[in-house]
Amino acid sequence: MGVSYVAIGWNRQKKIYDWIILSFCVLYLTIFAGLTSIFNPDYTFETALIRSTSTLALFLLHIILSIGPLARINKKFLPLLYNRRHLGVTMFMIALVHSAFGILQFHSLGNVNPFVSLFTSNTHYGSLADFPFQALGFFAIIILLLMAITSHDFWLHNLSPKVWKTLHMFVYVAYFLIIMHVMLGVIQYETNPAFVIILIVGSLTLISLHVYAGMKEVKADKNIFDLRKNGFAMVCSVNDIEEDRAKMFCIDKERIAIFKTNGKLFAVSNVCKHQNGPLGEGKVIDGCITCPWHGYQYLPNNGQSPPPFKEKVSTYDVKIEMGNVWLNPMPYEEGTERPGAVIEIRNYE
């Protein structure tokens, strides 16, 4: 392994985040158990636990998958994104409890191995109404397991960001399997349509958020820069960029962020090496471009992470003419020093 394992350090923000998650989960399960004892007193503890953990895990999964598009739509949701992996691991643990008690209650009392029984107790694989939905949940929990055990940055660095990102995109496969698992289970065992309605509303909301965020990003990528000369394109005015902030541009399929700091403009790749986060939505903190997703930092003049970190991003040439910002989309090798464009002490308006 090229990267050593470093235990997670809980700072104040992470502790608050995790305490909120834990408190919510405990409160949800307590309320669910209380309502079950009132309206369904005949339910066993195991059945109540299976139902409560299933609904809680599904609810958390919808929140997890909504955070990404919400953060792209509105920066106010970025704090939720910063520690999203904590929420993901919590969701997996709750789903694991649901799966374990489900197997114990429905497949452990016979002479057949519970995992064999899971796939053989119902063999109506050709029927939609009677499909063995529990098998779908089994494959979903396997995907969630792989994501949970590789959530630490140790695995991201050793698997490479591209492989790690591809693995974690399988969360959408797991989501589909879970939706089918729940839908088929509801169809086979429930008569109340409320479960189906809630599930459909949740899925449509999630799809709408992803579509809207995607359309917004595509629209920004399709901006046409009419003024070009000598490889440079005019992208904005100096005053359009806030101090210690950036504006993002997509030119010739290159996503670039131009930062204004200490009287200069610097252009770097908009894609963070950690999880492809949008650097341009971050800000300059302590002299470093800081990714809004997980706090990874890069020096604006060369795109290098400060020691001992070794991440690097591409840099670009940027210049200023009569208050207008010109950008060359031809990238330099990652970590290449570029002087930046000096901002004259005058107001361009």
Residue, then its C-alpha position, 0 to 999 in steps of 0.5 A: m500500500g502506498v498510503s498508510y492508514v490514519a485513524i479518523g480525527w473527530n474535530r468539533q464540527k464532526k462531533i456535532y454532525d455525528w451527535i445530530i445524526l445519532s440523536f435523530c436516529v435514536l429519536y426516530l426509532t423511539i417514536f416508531a416503537g412507541l407508535t407501533s406499541i399503540f397502533n399495533p400492539d400484536y407486533t413482536f419486538e423483532t418485527a417492529l425493529i425490522r420495520s423501524t430500521s428499514t424505514l429509517a435506513l431508506f429515509l437516510l439514503h434519500i437524504i444522502l443522495s439528495i445532498g449532492p445535487l442540493a449542494r450544487i444548487n445552493k451552497k448553504f447545503l455544503p456543510l451537509l456534504y462535508n461529512r456525508r460519509h459519516l451519514g452513509v456509514t450510519m445508514f449502512m449500520i442501520a440497514l445491516v441491523h434490518s437485514a440481520f434481524g430479517i434473516l434471523q426471523f424468516h430464515s434461521l428456524g429451519n434446517v437450511n442454511p439461512f443464506v441458502s434459504l434466502f434464495t431458495s425459500n421463494t423461487h418465483y423469479g419469473s413472477l413480478a407479484d411474487f418475486p423473491f424481493q429479499a434477494l434484491g435487498f441482499f445484493a444492495i447490502i453487499i454494495l453498501l458494505l463495500m462502500a462503508i468499508t472503503s469510505h476512509d481516505f486510505w482506500l481512496h488513495n490506494l484504489s485511486p480516486k477514479v476507481w474509488k469514485t466508480l465504486h461509490m457510484f454503485v450507490y445508485v445501483a443499490y438504491f434501485l435494488i432497495i426501491m425494488h426490494v421495498m416496492l415488491g415487499v409492500i405489494q406482497y405484504e401490505t394493503n395500505p397504499a401510503f407506503v407506495i405513495i411515500l416511496i414514489v414521492g421520495s424517488l421523484t423528488l430525488i430524481s428531480l433534484h438530480v435532473y435540475a442540478g445537472m441541467k444547471e451545470v450543463k447550462a453553465d458548461k455551454n456558455i459561449f465565449d465570443l471574444r478570443k485571441n491568441g488562445f485566450a478567451m475573455v470570460c468576465s470582468v475583474n470585478d465579477i470575482e470576489e476577493d478570496r473567491a472564484k468564478m468557474f468557466c468551461i472552455d473547450k471542455e476544460r473546467i477552470a476556476i479563476f481565484k482572486t487573492n492578494g491582488k492577483l488572479f490565478a487559474v486552476s483546474n476546477v476538479c479537486k483530486h480528492q472526490n472531484g469536488p468543485l474547487g471554484e465553489g470554495k474559497v482561499i483560506d490561509g493562502c490556500i484554495t480550499c475545496p468546499w467538499h472535504g477541505y482539501q487545499y491547493l496553493p493558487n500559484n502552482g496547484q500543489s497541496p501544501p506539504p506533507f500532502k502531495e495532491k496537484v491540479s493543473t494550472y492555466d494562464v490568465k491575464i487582464e486587459m482593460g479590466n477584462v479577464w482573459l483565460n487560456p484553456m490550455p492546461y499546464e502539467e499538474g503542479t506547474e508554477r504560474p505567475g498569475a495576473v496582477i490586478e491594477i489598483r483601480n476600479y473597472e466599472 
